[in-house]
Amino acid sequence: MTLSPKDWHNRFRLQAGWTKSLRQYYFSRLVEDQGASILEIGCGTGAVTSGLEDTGIGYAHARMHGLDLHLPFLRLARHNVPQARFICGDAFHLPY
C-alpha cells in the first residue's frame, strides 16, 4: 500500500505529538529574541513546522525554514504552513 502525501501528513502529525513537549522546552531556551531562524531538516509535510505556534514562540519571533528531499511533501508543507519557507534539498549539501 502506497500512502499519499496527505496520509503521510496525518502520520507525521501523530508522531509530532510525541515530541511536542520536548520541542517546547528547547525552543523556549533557543529563541529568546525576535529575528531568530529555525531550520527543520527532514520537514516532510510541515507537521512539526505547523506546530511552531504551539511552542509559545510563534512566527513573529522566528523565521521557520523547512528542508526535505521529497517535493510532493514540500508542496503540501507550503500549503499547510504558508508562513514558513520550504526548500527541496539535501541536508548534506545545504542550499543556504
SULJO-V355783 format. One record per backbone hydrogen bond with DSSP energy under -0.5 kcal/mol. CO is the residue of the C=O (numbers start at 1). NH is the residue of the N-H. E is the energy in kcal/mol with one decimal. If there is no record, write none. Layout:
BEGIN
co=CO nh=NH e=E
co=CO nh=NH e=E
END
This chain:
BEGIN
co=4 nh=8 e=-2.6
co=5 nh=9 e=-2.4
co=6 nh=10 e=-2.0
co=7 nh=11 e=-1.9
co=8 nh=12 e=-3.2
co=9 nh=13 e=-2.6
co=10 nh=14 e=-1.7
co=11 nh=15 e=-2.2
co=12 nh=16 e=-2.7
co=13 nh=17 e=-1.5
co=14 nh=18 e=-0.7
co=15 nh=18 e=-0.9
co=15 nh=19 e=-0.7
co=16 nh=19 e=-0.8
co=17 nh=20 e=-0.7
co=19 nh=23 e=-2.4
co=20 nh=24 e=-2.4
co=21 nh=25 e=-2.0
co=22 nh=26 e=-2.4
co=23 nh=27 e=-3.1
co=24 nh=28 e=-2.0
co=25 nh=29 e=-0.8
co=26 nh=29 e=-0.9
co=26 nh=30 e=-1.9
co=27 nh=31 e=-2.3
co=30 nh=32 e=-0.8
co=33 nh=36 e=-0.8
co=36 nh=63 e=-3.4
co=38 nh=40 e=-0.5
co=38 nh=65 e=-2.9
co=39 nh=41 e=-0.7
co=40 nh=43 e=-0.6
co=40 nh=67 e=-2.5
co=43 nh=46 e=-2.2
co=43 nh=47 e=-0.5
co=46 nh=50 e=-2.8
co=48 nh=51 e=-1.2
co=49 nh=52 e=-1.7
co=51 nh=54 e=-0.7
co=51 nh=55 e=-0.5
co=52 nh=55 e=-1.4
co=52 nh=57 e=-0.9
co=52 nh=58 e=-1.0
co=53 nh=56 e=-1.3
co=58 nh=61 e=-1.0
co=58 nh=62 e=-0.9
co=61 nh=36 e=-1.3
co=62 nh=64 e=-0.6
co=63 nh=38 e=-2.8
co=64 nh=85 e=-2.4
co=65 nh=40 e=-2.9
co=66 nh=87 e=-2.7
co=67 nh=42 e=-2.5
co=67 nh=43 e=-2.0
co=68 nh=89 e=-1.7
co=69 nh=71 e=-0.9
co=70 nh=73 e=-0.5
co=70 nh=74 e=-1.8
co=71 nh=75 e=-2.3
co=72 nh=76 e=-1.5
co=73 nh=77 e=-2.5
co=74 nh=78 e=-2.7
co=75 nh=79 e=-1.4
co=76 nh=80 e=-2.7
co=77 nh=81 e=-2.8
co=81 nh=84 e=-1.6
co=84 nh=86 e=-0.5
co=85 nh=66 e=-2.7
co=87 nh=68 e=-1.8
co=87 nh=89 e=-0.6
co=90 nh=93 e=-1.6
co=93 nh=90 e=-0.6
co=94 nh=96 e=-0.6
END
